Amino acid sequence: MLIDETWFALLCESAHRPGVMLNGAPLPAFPPETLQRNTTGKAGAQAIIEAFAFYTHCRAQFARMGRALSPAHSLLDFGCGWGRIARCFIREIPPANIFGIDVTPEFADFCKRAFRSHNFIATPALPPTPIPAERFDFIVAYSVFSHLSPDACHAWMAEFARILTPGGMVAVTTRGRDFFATCENLKGRATDSYSAALAEIFPDFDEARRRYDAGEFVHSNIPGVSGGGAMNASFYGESFISEAYASTAFSKQFELSAFVYEPSSVEQAMLFFRKR
């Protein structure tokens, strides 16, 4: 198997040179740079850096949790976008076993072309999905649960429990506690409409922090922080899920195995669950 540095270099190379090969097959194509920047704020190799860091954490945590990634496993990328996260897992799991769903049909269609696979489908904002029960060993969701409303979050976690194999594992990300200060500091300094909305997501940031520290699910869906298109304010905004909340809110279906917040490598907090 390729070492991490070589695998990362291949992914970065594939961002600007189509046809880079792995195990005799070309790596998935990248979308136009404009689309990359509109969805991640970065493009090319820069767009891969944090995706690769998240993948690295997933690989390590899943192994610690007792199920290391392998070619026999199947993985679902929830909120797959243009496949930025899913492509990182191709080293361990073949494309035939990598799946993705997204509320934006254009993203699912792009991934079908880029991955040369029909494993990517558009899904409604809320479950159920047509996915059979106990279909996947792993589910990953980067920068999705950092936006879902409480109702949407719980609905999708219940769906994850249905479609995961026994002992299956989930990795999701959420806004970290430091993001309160990030938003608060944008007041009077915002350079675009989204930043201006972030500066106003809570009328009282200290109260929002108090609620977070008390173990509540903290969410805002004020105008300006929805994702646009299919990602409307009925289920989409800015969400902060604390370790205390995650450890109890889903405990009937999942065990919270790890809560990792290392913003120097991955901007958002990472939550790792095992299906009971």
C-alpha positions in Angstrom: 0.0 0.0 0.0 1.2 3.5 -0.8 2.6 5.5 2.2 0.6 8.5 3.3 2.9 11.0 1.7 2.8 9.3 -1.7 -1.0 8.9 -1.6 -1.5 12.6 -0.7 0.9 13.6 -3.5 -1.1 11.5 -6.0 -4.4 13.0 -5.0 -2.9 16.5 -5.3 -1.4 15.7 -8.7 -4.8 14.4 -9.9 -6.3 17.8 -9.2 -4.4 19.4 -12.1 -3.5 16.4 -14.3 -6.4 14.2 -15.3 -5.6 10.5 -15.7 -3.4 9.9 -12.6 -3.6 6.2 -12.0 -4.0 4.0 -8.9 -4.1 0.2 -9.2 -4.6 0.5 -13.0 -7.5 2.9 -12.8 -7.6 6.7 -13.1 -8.4 8.7 -10.0 -11.7 10.6 -10.0 -11.7 13.9 -11.9 -12.0 17.3 -10.2 -14.8 19.7 -11.1 -14.1 23.2 -12.5 -12.1 25.4 -10.1 -15.1 27.8 -9.6 -17.2 25.0 -8.3 -14.5 23.8 -6.0 -14.1 27.3 -4.5 -17.8 27.9 -4.2 -18.2 24.7 -2.1 -15.0 24.6 -0.1 -13.4 28.1 -0.4 -10.3 26.4 -2.0 -9.4 24.6 -5.2 -6.9 22.0 -6.4 -4.3 20.7 -3.9 -5.5 23.3 -1.3 -8.9 21.7 -1.4 -7.4 18.3 -0.6 -5.4 19.2 2.4 -8.2 19.3 5.0 -10.1 16.5 3.3 -6.9 14.3 3.6 -6.5 15.3 7.3 -10.1 14.2 8.0 -9.6 11.0 6.2 -6.4 10.4 8.1 -8.2 10.9 11.4 -11.0 8.5 10.3 -8.6 5.8 9.3 -6.8 6.0 12.6 -9.9 6.2 14.8 -11.7 3.4 13.0 -8.7 1.2 13.6 -8.7 2.1 17.3 -12.4 1.4 17.4 -11.7 -2.2 16.2 -12.5 -2.0 12.5 -9.7 -0.9 10.2 -10.5 0.1 6.6 -10.1 -2.7 4.1 -11.1 -3.6 0.5 -13.9 -5.8 1.8 -15.6 -2.9 3.5 -18.2 -0.5 2.1 -18.3 3.3 2.8 -21.0 5.9 2.4 -20.0 9.6 2.0 -23.0 11.5 3.3 -23.3 14.9 1.7 -20.7 13.8 -0.8 -20.6 17.1 -2.8 -18.1 16.6 -5.7 -16.4 13.7 -4.0 -13.6 15.6 -2.2 -13.8 13.3 0.8 -14.8 10.0 -0.8 -11.8 10.0 -3.2 -9.4 9.9 -0.2 -10.6 6.5 0.8 -9.9 4.8 -2.5 -6.5 3.7 -1.3 -8.2 1.3 1.2 -11.6 0.7 -0.3 -12.2 0.2 -4.0 -14.5 2.6 -5.9 -17.0 -0.2 -6.3 -17.5 -0.2 -2.6 -17.6 3.6 -2.1 -21.1 5.3 -2.2 -22.3 8.9 -1.8 -25.6 10.7 -1.3 -26.3 14.5 -1.6 -29.3 16.7 -1.6 -28.0 18.4 -4.8 -28.6 16.2 -7.8 -25.9 17.9 -9.8 -23.3 16.8 -7.2 -24.5 13.2 -7.4 -24.4 13.3 -11.2 -20.9 14.8 -11.2 -19.6 12.0 -8.8 -21.1 9.3 -11.1 -19.0 10.7 -13.9 -15.9 11.4 -11.9 -15.8 8.0 -10.1 -17.2 6.1 -13.1 -19.8 4.6 -10.8 -23.5 4.6 -10.3 -23.0 4.5 -6.5 -24.0 8.2 -6.1 -27.6 9.3 -5.7 -29.5 12.4 -4.8 -31.6 12.2 -1.7 -34.3 14.3 0.0 -33.2 16.6 2.9 -34.7 14.1 5.4 -34.8 10.3 5.4 -35.8 7.7 4.6 -33.5 6.7 1.7 -33.9 3.7 -0.6 -30.7 2.2 0.9 -31.1 -1.4 2.2 -30.7 -2.0 5.9 -27.2 -2.9 7.2 -25.6 -1.9 3.9 -22.5 0.0 5.0 -19.6 -0.6 7.3 -18.6 3.1 7.5 -20.4 6.4 7.1 -18.5 9.7 6.9 -19.9 13.2 6.8 -17.6 16.1 6.5 -19.0 19.6 7.1 -22.6 18.4 7.0 -23.6 17.9 10.7 -22.1 21.3 11.3 -25.1 22.7 9.4 -28.0 20.3 10.1 -30.9 21.4 12.4 -31.5 19.3 15.5 -34.5 17.5 13.9 -32.5 16.7 10.7 -29.5 15.6 12.8 -31.5 13.1 14.8 -33.4 11.8 11.7 -30.2 11.1 9.9 -28.5 9.4 12.8 -31.5 7.1 13.1 -31.2 6.4 9.3 -27.5 5.7 9.8 -28.3 3.2 12.5 -30.6 1.4 10.1 -28.2 1.3 7.1 -25.0 0.4 9.1 -23.9 -3.1 9.6 -23.7 -4.3 13.3 -20.8 -2.5 14.9 -20.7 -0.1 11.9 -18.9 3.2 12.4 -19.7 6.9 11.8 -17.5 10.0 11.5 -19.2 13.4 11.4 -18.0 16.9 12.0 -19.6 19.9 13.7 -18.7 23.4 14.5 -16.1 23.6 17.3 -16.5 25.9 20.3 -14.0 28.3 18.9 -16.3 29.1 16.1 -18.5 31.2 18.4 -15.5 33.6 18.7 -14.8 33.4 15.0 -18.3 34.5 14.2 -18.4 37.2 16.9 -15.1 38.7 15.7 -16.7 39.2 12.2 -18.8 42.0 13.5 -17.9 45.1 11.6 -15.3 43.2 9.6 -17.4 41.0 7.3 -16.3 41.1 3.6 -19.3 39.2 2.2 -22.9 38.4 2.9 -22.2 35.0 4.5 -19.6 36.5 6.9 -22.0 39.3 7.8 -24.7 36.7 8.6 -22.2 34.7 10.7 -21.5 37.8 12.8 -25.2 37.9 13.7 -26.1 34.2 14.1 -26.7 34.7 17.8 -28.1 37.8 19.5 -26.0 36.9 22.6 -22.8 34.8 21.9 -22.1 34.4 25.7 -25.6 32.8 26.0 -24.9 30.5 23.1 -21.6 29.4 24.7 -23.4 28.8 28.0 -25.9 26.6 26.2 -23.2 24.7 24.4 -21.3 24.2 27.7 -24.5 23.0 29.3 -24.7 20.2 26.8 -27.4 21.6 24.5 -27.6 21.4 20.7 -26.9 25.0 19.5 -28.2 25.9 16.1 -28.9 29.0 14.1 -30.8 29.3 10.8 -31.0 33.1 10.4 -31.2 34.4 6.8 -27.8 34.3 5.1 -26.5 31.0 6.7 -28.5 28.5 4.7 -26.6 26.8 1.9 -28.8 27.9 -1.0 -30.7 25.8 -3.4 -31.9 22.6 -1.8 -30.1 23.5 1.4 -32.8 25.8 2.9 -33.3 27.1 6.4 -35.9 24.3 7.2 -33.0 22.0 8.0 -29.8 23.9 7.2 -27.8 26.6 9.1 -24.9 26.6 11.6 -24.7 23.9 14.3 -22.6 23.3 17.3 -22.8 19.8 18.8 -20.9 19.4 22.1 -19.3 16.2 23.3 -21.7 16.2 26.2 -24.7 16.3 23.9 -23.3 13.7 21.5 -22.5 11.2 24.2 -26.2 11.1 25.4 -28.5 12.2 22.6 -27.8 9.2 20.3 -26.9 6.7 23.1 -29.8 4.2 22.3 -28.3 3.6 18.8 -24.6 4.6 19.1 -21.7 4.8 21.4 -19.6 8.0 21.1 -16.1 6.5 20.8 -14.2 9.8 20.4 -14.6 13.5 20.2 -11.6 15.1 18.5 -11.0 18.8 18.1 -7.7 19.6 16.5 -8.3 22.8 14.5 -4.7 22.9 13.4 -5.4 20.0 11.1 -9.2 19.8 10.7 -11.1 23.0 11.3 -14.2 21.3 12.6 -14.7 19.0 15.6 -14.9 15.3 14.7 -17.3 12.9 16.4 -16.8 9.1 16.0 -19.6 6.7 16.8 -20.0 2.9 16.8 -23.4 1.4 16.2 -24.6 -0.6 19.3 
